Amino acid sequence: MLHYQIEFDDYRQHLLHVTVRFLADPTQVLSLPTWIPGSYLIREFSKHIESVRAYDEEGRLLQIQKFEKNKWRLFNTDHELITVEYDVYAYDLSVRGAYVDENRLYVNPACACLGLEGQEHKAVEVEIFLPDELKHFQIATGLKTRSLVKGRFTLEAANYAELIDAPFELADQTRFSFEANGIAHEFVVSGKHAMNAARMQQDIEKICSTEISMFGSAPFKDYTFMTIATGNSYGGLEHPNSTSLITPRDDLPKADEPAEPSEEYQRFLGLCSHEYFHSWLVKFIRPENFVNYNLNKEGYTSLLWIFEGFTSYYDDLILLRSGVISQSSYIKLLKAQIDRYLQNPGRFIQSVSESSFDAWVKFYRQDENSNNAGTSYYNKGCLVALCLDLGLRLRGSSLDALMRKLYENAQNGMQVHERTIVELCNELTGDNWIEQINHLINTTDELPLDQLFPEFGLSYTLKNDQSLPFGLKLADKPEGVAVVSARRDSLGVQAGLSANDVIVAIDGLKATAKLIEKYAKQEGVFIVHAFRRDELMTFEVQAGGSDLTEVELKVEDQAKAEKWLNA
């Protein structure tokens, strides 16, 4: 067994101290992952490792040499009991890293626990020691946990892969337990908040039960939701039997939360639904090359449109099916997905399969040109899933049936390759789907939503959208109105305006985002003054009409709609 010890005495400096004890191989290499499963970007976690030292059984200092950005080597240590110690800087308030202060101790072992090459299969024990003033903290994690003494916890993992895919949090926590389809669940919230716990439990239990029922069973024996409430941060990361969430505290249900959840609360419920669904799709059902992750380099796949896109389709649909939101709320959420797609000029540049493959260099590195040059495997993948679901239903099957086949295949050791979806669609309907799926995922042609929706009782109408004046995304700043991004086919760009310009006047008046929006809805040519870098520039902008499109969805035939929405 590999033994880790983690101490938090220096939490005020945002440091945690890690000690690793092990029987070493003759030339032992220790390494830290460069990325974390579920978040496809090289994160370079080793940059936060400090003061690595190694000792033999007698406590004598050994030479330990760093020879790659995330790897260290020990020499001549065959079967010796070795101790390695180091500090980790932990001040990343996200779901991917580590964060420690007087209010919260949060660790993803992927960014803190050095692994031993050649010994990854061994069982792991992690002992956690809290300083006296923090011993009242509770712990939340998906790992097996023991605590015999206050302020001291022992975590167990079957191997290193399990360890690094199971974060843990220690804090003052609001928590409740519930069962969904006979499976024990724990819901934990830390940070300042005023969550209506009874309402949260009522809704999350429905969501979990609906997802388990859809698949028929769950790939876990218990499950933990870990949430940190903040001012405005948002995100989530899935793990085999837990998820780590970060949310604005205003998105949590309030004491007077209405029967129909507020838009803010719907957003949090959708996040919970999304990450929970990943327990099946990506943690258990995987791309073939994700069966065993290589965390030292990028793991390329063109299939994220399945794993993130299908999950993004089901996250809101599950809210409807579970009875947590109404049909009108779901249609509004679906409209928002379609509007994002229609207002993404990059959909004509990059296919959704290309977007999946490029996740490592594009999705987590958004800039002012991202919307012009690329599409999202979350957003377009969601709408591809919608098209597949409706198309399958027209042929007597459904995407639900396809998901259950994926789950069955994974239980039998078969994971997802490039032709899996085509093969399953063929099997479920008796038709040949290769041309249709190729059109959806490998081309930049428009999705056939206008053809599919009427078959299920929905009208689909496109109209002008006024949300981006002159095609510019704007933000009021003390120095003026910043152009955050600019559609390259927009009236603003045609006039010469660019992202990062600061507009200071329009038509001789001091510029505000609201004033620019007003002028964009009028007819005529207007003079705009803006700074680019430190130079004042003048532009003639043609107003009148919008070059953006949004959709109007209406349920015209309820009986037809229910065959899809409430299946």
C-alpha positions as CSV (number, residue, x, y, z in Angstrom):
1,M,0.0,0.0,0.0
2,L,1.1,3.5,-0.8
3,H,0.7,5.9,2.1
4,Y,0.1,9.7,1.7
5,Q,-0.1,12.1,4.6
6,I,-1.6,15.6,4.0
7,E,-1.2,18.4,6.6
8,F,-2.8,21.9,6.5
9,D,-0.9,23.8,9.2
10,D,0.2,26.5,6.7
11,Y,-3.3,27.1,5.4
12,R,-2.9,30.9,5.9
13,Q,-0.2,30.8,3.3
14,H,-2.4,28.6,1.1
15,L,0.0,25.7,1.4
16,L,-0.6,22.0,2.1
17,H,2.2,19.6,3.1
18,V,2.3,16.2,1.5
19,T,4.4,13.2,2.7
20,V,4.5,10.0,0.6
21,R,5.9,6.7,2.0
22,F,6.6,3.7,-0.2
23,L,8.9,0.8,-1.0
24,A,10.9,2.1,-4.0
25,D,11.9,0.3,-7.2
26,P,15.6,0.4,-8.1
27,T,15.2,3.6,-10.1
28,Q,12.0,5.1,-8.9
29,V,10.2,7.9,-10.9
30,L,7.5,10.0,-9.3
31,S,5.2,12.1,-11.5
32,L,2.2,14.4,-11.3
33,P,-0.6,14.5,-13.9
34,T,-0.5,17.4,-16.3
35,W,-4.3,17.4,-16.7
36,I,-7.4,16.1,-14.8
37,P,-9.9,13.7,-16.4
38,G,-13.0,15.6,-17.6
39,S,-11.2,18.9,-18.3
40,Y,-9.3,18.8,-21.5
41,L,-6.5,21.2,-21.1
42,I,-2.9,20.8,-20.0
43,R,-3.0,22.4,-16.6
44,E,0.7,22.0,-15.5
45,F,-0.2,21.1,-11.9
46,S,3.5,20.6,-11.1
47,K,4.1,24.3,-11.2
48,H,2.6,24.4,-7.7
49,I,5.0,21.8,-6.2
50,E,7.6,23.3,-3.9
51,S,10.6,22.0,-1.9
52,V,10.7,18.3,-2.9
53,R,12.9,16.3,-0.5
54,A,13.5,12.5,-0.1
55,Y,14.8,10.5,2.9
56,D,15.8,6.9,3.5
57,E,14.7,4.7,6.4
58,E,17.3,6.2,8.7
59,G,16.1,9.8,7.9
60,R,19.2,10.5,5.7
61,L,18.6,13.0,2.9
62,L,18.6,11.5,-0.6
63,Q,19.2,13.0,-4.0
64,I,15.9,13.4,-5.9
65,Q,16.3,14.9,-9.4
66,K,13.6,16.6,-11.5
67,F,14.2,15.6,-15.1
68,E,10.9,16.5,-16.8
69,K,8.4,19.3,-16.1
70,N,6.3,16.9,-14.0
71,K,8.7,14.0,-13.1
72,W,11.3,13.4,-10.4
73,R,13.8,10.5,-10.2
74,L,15.3,8.6,-7.2
75,F,18.4,6.4,-7.7
76,N,19.6,3.2,-6.1
77,T,16.6,2.7,-3.8
78,D,15.7,-0.9,-4.5
79,H,13.1,-2.0,-2.0
80,E,14.0,0.7,0.5
81,L,11.4,2.4,2.5
82,I,11.5,6.0,1.2
83,T,9.8,9.1,2.4
84,V,9.2,12.0,0.0
85,E,8.0,15.4,1.3
86,Y,6.9,18.5,-0.5
87,D,4.6,21.5,-0.3
88,V,1.8,22.4,-2.7
89,Y,0.6,26.0,-3.3
90,A,-3.2,25.7,-3.2
91,Y,-5.2,28.8,-4.1
92,D,-7.2,27.7,-7.2
93,L,-10.8,28.4,-6.5
94,S,-12.1,26.0,-9.2
95,V,-13.3,22.4,-9.4
96,R,-10.0,21.3,-10.9
97,G,-7.3,22.2,-8.5
98,A,-6.7,22.7,-4.8
99,Y,-7.7,25.6,-2.5
100,V,-6.9,26.1,1.2
101,D,-7.7,28.9,3.6
102,E,-9.3,29.3,7.0
103,N,-12.8,28.5,5.6
104,R,-12.2,25.6,3.3
105,L,-9.6,22.9,2.5
106,Y,-10.3,21.5,-0.9
107,V,-8.0,19.1,-2.8
108,N,-8.0,17.3,-6.1
109,P,-5.4,14.6,-5.6
110,A,-4.5,14.9,-9.3
111,C,-2.8,18.2,-8.5
112,A,-1.3,17.3,-5.2
113,C,-0.4,13.6,-4.9
114,L,2.7,12.5,-6.8
115,G,2.3,9.1,-8.3
116,L,4.9,6.3,-8.4
117,E,5.5,5.0,-11.9
118,G,5.2,1.2,-12.0
119,Q,3.2,1.2,-8.8
120,E,0.0,2.8,-10.0
121,H,-1.9,-0.5,-9.4
122,K,-1.2,-0.5,-5.6
123,A,-3.9,0.3,-3.0
124,V,-3.6,3.8,-1.6
125,E,-4.2,5.2,1.9
126,V,-4.4,9.0,2.6
127,E,-4.2,10.4,6.1
128,I,-5.4,13.9,6.6
129,F,-4.4,16.0,9.7
130,L,-6.2,19.2,10.6
131,P,-4.7,21.9,12.8
132,D,-6.5,22.3,16.1
133,E,-8.4,25.4,15.1
134,L,-10.0,23.6,12.1
135,K,-10.7,20.3,13.7
136,H,-14.4,21.0,13.7
137,F,-14.5,20.8,9.8
138,Q,-16.6,18.0,8.2
139,I,-15.3,16.0,5.3
140,A,-17.0,15.3,1.9
141,T,-15.5,12.9,-0.7
142,G,-16.4,10.0,-2.9
143,L,-13.6,7.9,-1.4
144,K,-14.1,5.4,1.5
145,T,-13.5,7.4,4.7
146,R,-12.7,6.6,8.3
147,S,-12.2,9.0,11.3
148,L,-11.2,7.6,14.7
149,V,-10.0,10.9,16.1
150,K,-11.4,14.4,15.7
151,G,-9.6,16.3,13.0
152,R,-7.9,13.2,11.5
153,F,-9.3,11.3,8.6
154,T,-8.2,8.3,6.6
155,L,-9.2,7.9,2.9
156,E,-8.8,4.7,0.9
157,A,-8.5,4.2,-2.8
158,A,-8.1,0.9,-4.8
159,N,-5.3,2.4,-6.9
160,Y,-3.8,5.7,-8.0
161,A,-6.3,6.2,-10.8
162,E,-9.2,6.1,-8.3
163,L,-7.3,8.5,-6.0
164,I,-6.8,11.2,-8.5
165,D,-10.4,11.1,-9.7
166,A,-11.9,11.8,-6.2
167,P,-11.6,15.2,-4.7
168,F,-12.2,15.9,-1.0
169,E,-13.3,18.9,0.9
170,L,-13.1,19.9,4.6
171,A,-15.2,22.8,5.7
172,D,-18.2,23.9,7.7
173,Q,-20.9,22.3,5.6
174,T,-24.6,22.2,5.1
175,R,-25.5,18.6,4.2
176,F,-28.4,16.2,3.8
177,S,-28.7,12.6,2.8
178,F,-31.3,10.9,0.6
179,E,-31.9,7.7,-1.4
180,A,-32.6,7.5,-5.1
181,N,-33.7,4.1,-6.4
182,G,-32.2,2.6,-3.2
183,I,-28.8,4.2,-3.6
184,A,-27.4,6.4,-0.9
185,H,-26.6,10.0,-1.8
186,E,-25.0,12.9,0.1
187,F,-25.5,16.6,-0.8
188,V,-22.9,19.0,0.7
189,V,-22.7,22.8,0.4
190,S,-20.0,25.0,1.8
191,G,-19.4,28.8,1.7
192,K,-21.9,31.5,2.8
193,H,-25.4,30.8,1.6
194,A,-29.0,30.6,2.6
195,M,-30.0,27.5,0.7
196,N,-33.5,26.1,1.2
197,A,-32.3,22.6,1.9
198,A,-35.7,20.9,2.0
199,R,-36.5,22.2,-1.5
200,M,-33.0,21.3,-2.8
201,Q,-33.5,17.7,-1.5
202,Q,-36.9,17.4,-3.0
203,D,-35.7,18.4,-6.5
204,I,-32.3,16.7,-6.5
205,E,-33.9,13.4,-5.5
206,K,-36.3,13.6,-8.4
207,I,-33.4,14.3,-10.8
208,C,-31.3,11.4,-9.6
209,S,-34.1,8.9,-9.6
210,T,-35.1,9.9,-13.2
211,E,-31.6,9.4,-14.5
212,I,-31.1,6.1,-12.8
213,S,-34.5,4.9,-14.1
214,M,-33.6,5.9,-17.6
215,F,-30.5,3.7,-17.6
216,G,-32.0,1.0,-15.5
217,S,-29.2,1.0,-12.9
218,A,-26.2,3.1,-11.8
219,P,-22.5,2.4,-12.1
220,F,-21.9,3.5,-8.5
221,K,-22.9,2.3,-5.0
222,D,-23.1,5.7,-3.4
223,Y,-22.8,9.3,-4.6
224,T,-21.7,12.7,-3.2
225,F,-22.5,16.2,-4.5
226,M,-19.9,18.7,-3.3
227,T,-20.9,22.4,-3.9
228,I,-19.1,25.6,-3.0
229,A,-21.3,28.7,-3.0
230,T,-19.5,31.9,-4.2
231,G,-20.4,35.3,-5.5
232,N,-20.4,34.6,-9.2
233,S,-18.3,31.5,-10.1
234,Y,-19.9,28.6,-12.0
235,G,-18.8,25.2,-13.1
236,G,-18.6,21.5,-12.4
237,L,-16.4,18.5,-12.8
238,E,-17.6,14.9,-12.8
239,H,-16.0,11.9,-11.0
240,P,-17.1,8.2,-10.8
241,N,-19.2,8.6,-7.7
242,S,-19.1,12.3,-6.9
243,T,-19.1,15.7,-8.5
244,S,-17.5,19.0,-7.5
245,L,-19.6,22.1,-8.2
246,I,-19.1,25.8,-7.9
247,T,-22.1,28.1,-8.1
248,P,-23.2,31.6,-7.4
249,R,-25.0,31.5,-4.0
250,D,-28.0,33.2,-5.6
251,D,-28.5,30.2,-7.8
252,L,-29.3,28.0,-4.8
253,P,-33.0,27.7,-3.9
254,K,-34.3,30.4,-1.6
255,A,-36.6,30.1,1.4
256,D,-39.5,31.4,-0.8
257,E,-38.5,29.6,-4.0
258,P,-41.6,29.4,-6.2
259,A,-43.0,26.1,-7.4
260,E,-41.6,26.8,-10.8
261,P,-37.9,27.3,-10.1
262,S,-36.4,30.7,-10.9
263,E,-34.0,31.0,-13.9
264,E,-31.1,31.1,-11.5
265,Y,-32.2,28.0,-9.6
266,Q,-32.9,26.2,-12.9
267,R,-29.3,26.9,-13.9
268,F,-28.0,25.2,-10.8
269,L,-30.3,22.2,-11.2
270,G,-29.1,21.9,-14.8
271,L,-25.5,21.8,-13.5
272,C,-26.3,19.1,-11.0
273,S,-28.2,17.1,-13.7
274,H,-25.3,17.5,-16.2
275,E,-22.5,16.3,-13.9
276,Y,-24.6,13.5,-12.5
277,F,-25.4,12.2,-16.0
278,H,-21.6,12.1,-16.6
279,S,-21.4,9.2,-14.1
280,W,-22.7,7.1,-16.9
281,L,-21.5,9.0,-20.0
282,V,-17.8,9.6,-19.8
283,K,-16.9,8.0,-16.4
284,F,-18.4,4.6,-17.3
285,I,-19.2,4.8,-21.0
286,R,-15.9,6.2,-22.5
287,P,-14.1,6.8,-25.7
288,E,-11.9,3.8,-26.4
289,N,-8.7,5.8,-25.8
290,F,-10.0,7.1,-22.4
291,V,-10.3,3.6,-20.9
292,N,-6.8,4.2,-19.5
293,Y,-5.9,7.9,-19.4
294,N,-2.4,9.0,-20.2
295,L,-2.2,12.1,-18.0
296,N,1.2,13.1,-19.2
297,K,0.0,14.4,-22.5
298,E,-3.2,15.3,-24.4
299,G,-5.7,12.6,-25.0
300,Y,-7.3,13.5,-28.4
301,T,-10.7,12.4,-29.4
302,S,-13.2,13.6,-31.9
303,L,-16.1,12.3,-29.8
304,L,-16.7,15.0,-27.2
305,W,-19.8,15.9,-29.2
306,I,-21.2,12.7,-27.8
307,F,-19.9,12.8,-24.2
308,E,-20.5,16.5,-23.6
309,G,-23.1,17.2,-26.2
310,F,-25.4,14.3,-25.4
311,T,-25.0,15.2,-21.7
312,S,-25.9,18.9,-22.4
313,Y,-29.0,17.6,-24.2
314,Y,-30.2,15.5,-21.3
315,D,-29.3,17.8,-18.5
316,D,-32.3,20.1,-19.1
317,L,-34.6,17.4,-20.5
318,I,-34.2,15.4,-17.3
319,L,-35.4,18.5,-15.4
320,L,-38.6,18.4,-17.4
321,R,-39.0,14.6,-17.2
322,S,-38.5,14.6,-13.4
323,G,-41.2,17.2,-13.0
324,V,-38.8,19.8,-11.5
325,I,-39.5,22.3,-14.3
326,S,-42.5,22.9,-16.6
327,Q,-42.7,22.3,-20.3
328,S,-42.7,26.1,-20.9
329,S,-39.5,26.4,-18.9
330,Y,-37.9,23.6,-20.9
331,I,-38.9,25.1,-24.2
332,K,-37.3,28.4,-23.1
333,L,-34.0,26.6,-22.2
334,L,-34.0,24.8,-25.5
335,K,-34.6,28.1,-27.3
336,A,-31.5,29.5,-25.6
337,Q,-29.4,26.6,-26.8
338,I,-30.6,27.1,-30.4
339,D,-30.1,30.9,-30.2
340,R,-26.5,30.3,-29.1
341,Y,-26.0,28.0,-32.1
342,L,-27.6,30.5,-34.6
343,Q,-25.5,33.4,-33.2
344,N,-22.3,31.5,-33.6
345,P,-20.7,32.3,-37.0
346,G,-18.0,29.8,-36.2
347,R,-20.5,27.0,-37.0
348,F,-19.8,27.7,-40.7
349,I,-16.0,27.3,-40.1
350,Q,-15.6,24.3,-37.8
351,S,-17.6,21.0,-37.6
352,V,-18.6,19.6,-34.2
353,S,-16.2,16.6,-34.6
354,E,-13.3,19.1,-35.3
355,S,-14.4,21.1,-32.3
356,S,-14.1,17.9,-30.2
357,F,-10.6,17.2,-31.4
358,D,-9.5,20.8,-30.9
359,A,-10.7,21.0,-27.3
360,W,-7.1,21.0,-26.0
361,V,-6.2,24.2,-27.8
362,K,-9.5,26.0,-28.3
363,F,-12.4,25.4,-25.8
364,Y,-10.6,26.3,-22.6
365,R,-8.7,29.1,-24.3
366,Q,-11.5,31.4,-25.5
367,D,-10.5,34.7,-26.9
368,E,-12.2,37.5,-28.8
369,N,-12.2,35.5,-32.0
370,S,-13.5,32.2,-30.7
371,N,-17.1,32.7,-31.7
372,N,-16.0,33.7,-35.2
373,A,-13.7,30.7,-35.8
374,G,-15.1,27.7,-33.9
375,T,-18.2,26.0,-32.6
376,S,-18.9,24.4,-29.2
377,Y,-19.1,20.6,-28.9
378,Y,-21.3,21.3,-25.9
379,N,-23.8,23.5,-27.7
380,K,-23.8,22.0,-31.2
381,G,-23.4,18.5,-29.7
382,C,-26.6,19.1,-27.7
383,L,-28.5,20.0,-30.9
384,V,-27.0,17.0,-32.7
385,A,-28.3,14.8,-29.9
386,L,-31.7,16.5,-30.3
387,C,-31.7,15.8,-34.1
388,L,-30.7,12.2,-33.5
389,D,-33.4,11.8,-30.8
390,L,-36.1,13.2,-33.0
391,G,-34.9,11.2,-36.1
392,L,-34.8,8.0,-34.1
393,R,-38.3,8.6,-32.7
394,L,-39.6,9.0,-36.3
395,R,-38.2,5.5,-37.0
396,G,-39.6,3.9,-33.9
397,S,-36.7,4.2,-31.5
398,S,-35.1,7.0,-29.4
399,L,-31.9,8.4,-28.1
400,D,-32.9,6.9,-24.7
401,A,-32.7,3.4,-26.3
402,L,-29.3,4.3,-27.8
403,M,-28.0,5.4,-24.4
404,R,-29.1,2.2,-22.8
405,K,-27.3,0.3,-25.5
406,L,-24.1,2.3,-24.8
407,Y,-24.4,1.4,-21.1
408,E,-25.0,-2.2,-21.8
409,N,-22.0,-2.3,-24.1
410,A,-19.8,-0.7,-21.5
411,Q,-20.9,-3.2,-18.9
412,N,-19.7,-5.9,-21.4
413,G,-16.3,-4.1,-21.9
414,M,-17.1,-2.4,-25.2
415,Q,-16.4,1.3,-25.4
416,V,-17.1,4.0,-27.9
417,H,-15.3,4.4,-31.2
418,E,-15.8,6.5,-34.3
419,R,-18.5,4.3,-35.8
420,T,-20.4,3.3,-32.6
421,I,-23.3,5.8,-33.0
422,V,-23.8,5.0,-36.6
423,E,-23.8,1.2,-35.8
424,L,-26.3,1.6,-33.0
425,C,-28.6,3.8,-35.0
426,N,-28.6,1.2,-37.8
427,E,-29.3,-1.6,-35.3
428,L,-32.1,0.3,-33.5
429,T,-34.0,1.2,-36.7
430,G,-32.8,-1.1,-39.5
431,D,-31.9,1.9,-41.6
432,N,-28.5,3.2,-42.7
433,W,-27.5,6.3,-40.8
434,I,-24.0,6.9,-42.1
435,E,-24.9,9.8,-44.4
436,Q,-27.2,11.5,-41.9
437,I,-24.7,11.3,-39.0
438,N,-21.8,12.4,-41.3
439,H,-23.9,15.5,-42.2
440,L,-24.5,16.3,-38.6
441,I,-21.0,15.9,-37.2
442,N,-18.5,16.3,-40.1
443,T,-20.0,19.2,-42.1
444,T,-20.7,22.8,-41.3
445,D,-24.2,22.6,-42.9
446,E,-27.2,23.8,-40.9
447,L,-28.9,21.3,-38.7
448,P,-32.3,20.1,-39.9
449,L,-34.2,21.5,-36.9
450,D,-36.8,23.2,-39.1
451,Q,-37.7,19.9,-40.7
452,L,-37.8,17.9,-37.4
453,F,-39.7,20.1,-35.0
454,P,-43.0,20.2,-37.0
455,E,-43.1,16.4,-36.8
456,F,-43.3,16.7,-33.0
457,G,-45.8,19.5,-32.8
458,L,-43.5,22.5,-32.6
459,S,-43.3,25.5,-34.9
460,Y,-39.8,26.8,-35.7
461,T,-39.6,30.4,-36.8
462,L,-36.5,32.5,-37.3
463,K,-36.6,36.3,-36.6
464,N,-34.1,39.1,-36.1
465,D,-32.4,39.5,-32.7
466,Q,-31.3,42.8,-31.3
467,S,-29.2,41.6,-28.5
468,L,-25.8,42.6,-30.0
469,P,-25.8,46.2,-31.2
470,F,-23.9,46.4,-34.6
471,G,-22.9,42.8,-33.9
472,L,-20.7,43.8,-31.0
473,K,-20.6,42.4,-27.5
474,L,-20.2,45.4,-25.2
475,A,-19.2,46.1,-21.6
476,D,-19.4,49.4,-19.7
477,K,-16.0,50.3,-18.2
478,P,-14.8,53.4,-16.4
479,E,-12.8,54.5,-19.5
480,G,-15.7,53.9,-22.0
481,V,-17.6,51.0,-23.6
482,A,-15.3,48.1,-24.3
483,V,-15.9,45.9,-27.3
484,V,-15.5,42.4,-25.8
485,S,-15.9,40.6,-29.1
486,A,-17.1,41.4,-32.6
487,R,-18.8,39.2,-35.2
488,R,-16.6,39.4,-38.3
489,D,-19.7,39.7,-40.6
490,S,-21.3,42.5,-38.5
491,L,-22.1,46.1,-39.3
492,G,-19.6,47.1,-36.6
493,V,-16.7,45.2,-38.2
494,Q,-17.7,46.5,-41.6
495,A,-17.3,50.0,-40.2
496,G,-13.8,49.1,-38.9
497,L,-14.5,48.5,-35.2
498,S,-12.6,45.6,-33.5
499,A,-12.5,43.6,-30.3
500,N,-10.7,45.4,-27.5
501,D,-11.6,48.9,-28.9
502,V,-13.0,51.3,-26.3
503,I,-15.9,53.4,-27.6
504,V,-16.0,56.8,-26.0
505,A,-18.7,58.6,-28.0
506,I,-21.5,58.0,-30.6
507,D,-23.1,60.8,-32.5
508,G,-21.3,63.3,-30.4
509,L,-22.6,61.8,-27.1
510,K,-20.7,60.1,-24.3
511,A,-21.0,56.4,-25.1
512,T,-22.7,53.8,-22.8
513,A,-23.7,50.3,-23.8
514,K,-27.4,51.3,-23.5
515,L,-27.0,54.3,-25.7
516,I,-25.2,52.3,-28.4
517,E,-28.0,49.7,-28.2
518,K,-30.5,52.6,-28.8
519,Y,-28.6,53.8,-31.9
520,A,-28.2,50.3,-33.3
521,K,-32.1,50.1,-33.6
522,Q,-32.4,53.3,-35.6
523,E,-31.8,54.0,-39.3
524,G,-28.9,56.0,-40.6
525,V,-25.1,56.5,-40.4
526,F,-23.5,57.5,-37.0
527,I,-20.1,58.7,-36.1
528,V,-18.3,56.5,-33.4
529,H,-15.2,57.6,-31.7
530,A,-13.1,54.9,-30.0
531,F,-9.6,54.3,-28.7
532,R,-7.6,51.4,-30.1
533,R,-4.6,51.0,-27.8
534,D,-3.9,54.7,-27.0
535,E,-4.9,56.1,-30.4
536,L,-8.3,57.8,-31.0
537,M,-10.0,56.6,-34.1
538,T,-13.2,57.6,-35.9
539,F,-15.7,55.2,-37.6
540,E,-18.9,55.6,-39.7
541,V,-21.3,52.9,-38.6
542,Q,-24.4,52.1,-40.6
543,A,-27.4,51.3,-38.4
544,G,-30.7,49.8,-39.3
545,G,-31.8,46.2,-38.7
546,S,-30.0,43.3,-37.1
547,D,-27.7,40.8,-38.7
548,L,-28.4,38.3,-35.9
549,T,-31.0,35.5,-35.8
550,E,-33.0,34.0,-33.0
551,V,-35.6,31.3,-33.0
552,E,-39.2,31.3,-31.9
553,L,-40.5,27.9,-30.6
554,K,-44.1,27.2,-30.0
555,V,-45.9,24.0,-29.1
556,E,-48.7,23.7,-31.7
557,D,-49.7,20.1,-31.1
558,Q,-49.4,19.0,-27.4
559,A,-50.0,15.3,-28.1
560,K,-47.2,15.1,-30.6
561,A,-44.8,17.1,-28.4
562,E,-45.5,14.8,-25.4
563,K,-44.4,11.7,-27.4
564,W,-40.9,13.3,-27.3
565,L,-40.7,15.5,-24.3
566,N,-42.3,13.3,-21.7
567,A,-41.0,9.9,-22.9
